[in-house]
Structure formats: structure tokens, C-alpha cells
Amino acid sequence: MSRKPKTDRRETWAQELADLLATTKEAGPYSLHRRDEILEALDRVREGTYGLCRDCGRKISADRLRVKPEASRCVRCQRKAEGSRAA
């Protein structure tokens, strides 16, 4: 069984994010925020940190990245961040 080199995965992630960015063209505030998140995710792909939580450094689950490819936090840290905003 052979694994894909990391560079191939990065190219795949970058392409998926670029495709997502292309579909986020409507000009609402949510769309602009999401566009910024996607551009930040592309930066993380280039830096080699895509898929790692920005708060705890652990891997973000593949399921979460499939649902929200621009995610910068794991589910646990995202819940903490949202909880601190609500307080």
C-alpha cells in the first residue's frame, strides 16, 4: 500500500479550496467572511499547517474538513471559542 506524498495532498486541498472559493461569489457579508476563511486556509496549505488546529495543534478530523474545508480549529476548540464569545 502506497501513501500519497504530502505535496500531492496539499495540491488536492488547494484545488478543493480554490473550487470552493470560486463558488463563493455572492456579495453578502457571510460570503465575504467565508471567502476570507478560504483564503486563510489556502495560506495554511502553503505553510504546511492545513488540517491542524490553530489553538491546540492537534489534527482536525477528516470529517470536519469535509464539512467545512476552511476550518482552522478542531471541533473541541471551536466549541470553546464559540462559548467564550457567547459569555
N, C-alpha and C positions, 0 to 999 in steps of 0.2 A: 504494500500500500504506500503510495507516494503522496506527500503533502505538497500543497501549493506553496511556493516561496512567498514570503511576506510581501514582496513587491507586487506580485500578482494580486493578492488580496487587496492591497492598497489601491491598485488600479481599478479593481472591481468596485470597491467602496466609493472611490472618487467618481466613477461613472454613474453609480446609482444616485449619489448625492447631486451630481450635475443634472441628471434627468429630473430629479425631484425639484431642483431649483428652477428648471425650465417650465415646470408645471405650476409654479407658484408666481404667477404673473399678475393676478388681480391686485388692485391697489388699496386694499383695506389695511388698517393698522395691524391686524393679525397676520396678514400676508407679509407685510414688511418685517415684522418681528421674526416670523418663521424664516424668511429669506436670510436675515442676519444669522440666525442659528445654523442654517445650512452652510453659509459661507464660513462660519467658525468651525463647523465640522470638517469642511474641506481643508482648512488650515491644520486641524488635528491629524488628518490623514497624512498630509505632507510632513508634519513633525514626527509622525510615528506614535502619536498618543491617542489616536482614534480608538474608541472602544474601551477606554479606561476612564473610570470615574474621576472627575476633576476634584472631588472632595476627599475621597478615601483611597483612591489609586487602584481599587480593585477593578476587575473586568466587568463591563456592563454586559448583561446577558444577551445572547443572540436573539432571544425572543423580543426583548425590549428594543433592540436595534432594528429588528424587522418592523416593529410597530412605529417606532419613532427614530429613524436613522440619524437624526441630528442630535439625539440625546447626549448630554455631557455628564450626566450623573446616573448612577445606578438607582434602582427603584427605592432602596432604603434611604439613600442620601437625598433623593428628590422629595420624598415624603417629609424628611426633616426640614428641608429648605421651605417647602410649602407650609409646614406647620409654624415655622418661625415668622413667616410673612403674615399668617392669619392672627398671630398673637398680638 
